[in-house]
Amino acid sequence: MAERDFVAECIRLHAQDKKQLIIRGFFPEDNPEGRTLKVYVNQKEVPLSITMAEGPEVRRRYLRYRMNVGQEITASLQLTGQVVTDFKICSCLGEEEAEAYRTNRKQFEKLIRHLDSNLEMERFEENQFILTGWSIAGEETECKVLVDGTPVSAEVHWKYRKDVVDVIPELSSDAKCGFEIYVPDMGGNKLTLELSADGRESTYFAALEKVRRGENGQDTANIFRKTLRYWKNYGLKNTIKRAYQKLSGQRDYGNYEDFLKKYGVKEEELARQRQEVFENGPCFSIAVPLYQTKEKYLREMIESVQAQTYTNWELCLADGSGREHSLQSVVGEYIAKDKRIKYCLLEKNEGIAGNTNEALKMATGDFIVLTDHDDLLSPEALYQCAKAVQREPQTDVIYSDEDKVDMSGKEFFEPHFKSDYNIDLLCTMNYICHLFVVRKDVMERAGLFESCYDGAQDHDFILRCTEKAEHIVHIPKVLYHWRCHAQSTSENPESKLYAFENGCKAVKAHYDRIGIPAEVEQGPFYGMYRTHYLWKEQPLVSILIPNKDHVADLKKCMDSIEEKSTYRNFEFVIVENNSIEEETFAYYKEIEKRDNVRVLYYKEDFNYSRINNFGAKEANGEYILLLNNDTEMIEPDSMKEMLDICMRPDVGIVGAKLLFEDNTIQHAGVIIGFGGVAGHAFIGQDRDDNGYFSRIISVQDLSAVTAACLMVRRSVFDEVEGLNEEFKVAFNDIDFCLKVRKAGYLVVYNPYAQFYHYESKSRGQEDSADKVARFQQEIGLFGERWGELLENGDPYYNPNLTLDKADFSLKE
């Protein structure tokens, strides 16, 4: 048994019973069954009460350890009051014991005198310091603040923190254990926060000058979280670039400021919009849940609504702050001058879902607009929505692009320029988020917000609304400014782990409603989800590989699948095309002895489309995997990953993530318009990069994927009559994908299916005059067939992003 194979995550006193010690931790997944714990106090074993837990929920809780988790264990023991000089936890398997944790008298006394709490962050706003954190003792905690050693007055607000309640089960379900402490800035350099309750205490420090400068007194963990978020959204190279900008004192908003100057809406355009008259224009009901909203942010939110160039709206505000913290006086000022504003003070706080529902009940408009209480609308937001409805009266759902705005409300950064409606991306993350607009009768059919998904209630609501919607419109403009502060889930994801657990449940509920057997777990980052399909069937997959000589490459390709693939019901169909080397035919004879290999002989000149069509006619499988001979499987689950998605009735094609030999990206989907016609997304970026808003590592719908590794359902292949044989070499796979899309099926990119692609070894490069002429001819043919798409742009690629590079950077 491995030394220290039990990881003690925390050791603490029980929240109510101060004589009970709680030990919580986990066993790694590769440990054998039958493990347990023993605790020794002063070399004597003490009785324990032990509970075990395992499964996806446990694994998700321990994502931060970046290791597989098999079992979580919680043990409790009674303290007798004796002096503890030696305290030891051992991991046990049968008669074997391994020491996992040990303390002496001084360390143990320090442990039991410590008040379980945390000061998570400090920020400076409007001449005061705001300290945010939690204490296990909740409102019974005494909070003492000192500046340079001198006590100062401070205002303490206690709030419900579900994330804390979830990990300390003995707390009541409504315990207010989160605090916000407001400290006026009276000068000074060092702030000390002393928390105490029941004879236990904890102390925290903050360097005030750093907090004043906006550095938030962040520790390494907070910096890591922010860096991780930026990496998730923009990829490794951009993260390194931003880090360099910060270290060198440069502004770190990239070229977005320049972009806004060039492409942002101008005052002249806003003035024109205000003059435009809409006949029977829709009324928009903007539903906003309020909860102890800071007055400055509340006023800015309301005024951003009043600044709309389209005026047929109503603002519905449901206030769950309670009478003591009511926002009625502030809102009343606006209601007195603008009758379009409605306000309701709720009897009690119903949580974000319940408070939003109360706002929705006030709505009488044609469309519902969801807005958070401290965010801002662009002045043209409702105008653009009204124009969308005017152009397409059948519109049921509208969403827009968004960016972030700093606490001052003046600096805009991190724009999210989104795909058109993309159900697989939506099941991977809530990429829609803001601005979200839904026709009222569609919302009524979908149902209101559900509190069981708190923290991910908007993701659940969007999934239900889009399920009911028949026509979904994406407006590729930034119409929403998401105020970004340290308490938001996007800035500090670990502060709301429950939100991501509920996100898994929301996506799982979507699959349940549409009849897809699946389970959902956390993805590579917080707020990303991974779907595992639970199909009972294991259909035959025909792996169709065209080949001309290059036996070593073909063997490597086939061997990688035979040796690694976890999915075993497959056959190889090798289509031989004019090989000349003896060793090639000798290898064919060797592999034809296998039960699952056939070699077909195609003797005409090279035509990639015709070769694959020829092979497909002879394939026996319900699914066909088109695969180049210069590929090598990396991930053992690759075939199953592709098949699982391809078995969905709404999907026609699934593509994989392909890497060059140097571990840079060769293919992460195809974007129509790259290079003038079509090109691979993120080509040349590092294998471990995430791409723009994690697009490299997200399952998502795209217009096309490469046929170097492409799975298609046989019935769909036949329905669209296979590949177009006019495309002999280039664009045949893109044309094929677009035909499948036109037939009503999705084309899905799955990054969990991974292969090396050594690219074009069999055929050589496009370097002769004949090859160049043929290539130009095929470009012309593609333009004739898909000219409208080339003109309008790829629906899965935002027009605000450049077509000159493959990295999803802003257009210039």
Helices and strands as residue ranges (DSSP letters): E 7-13, E 20-28, E 35-41, E 44-46, E 49-54, H 56-61, G 63-65, E 69-78, E 86-93, E 96-104, H 105-113, E 117-125, E 128-135, G 138-140, E 142-147, E 150-152, E 155-159, H 162-167, E 178-184, E 190-197, E 200-207, H 208-212, H 220-234, H 236-247, H 256-263, H 267-275, E 284-290, H 295-306, E 313-319, G 323-325, H 328-335, E 341-345, H 351-361, E 367-370, E 376-377, H 381-391, E 397-405, E 412-416, H 423-428, E 436-439, H 440-446, G 451-453, H 457-468, E 472-483, G 493-496, H 497-514, E 518-522, E 529-533, E 541-547, H 551-564, E 570-576, H 582-591, E 597-601, H 608-618, E 623-627, E 631-633, H 638-646, E 651-659, E 665-667, E 670-672, G 674-676, E 678-680, G 692-694, E 700-702, E 709-713, H 714-719, H 732-742, E 746-757, H 769-792
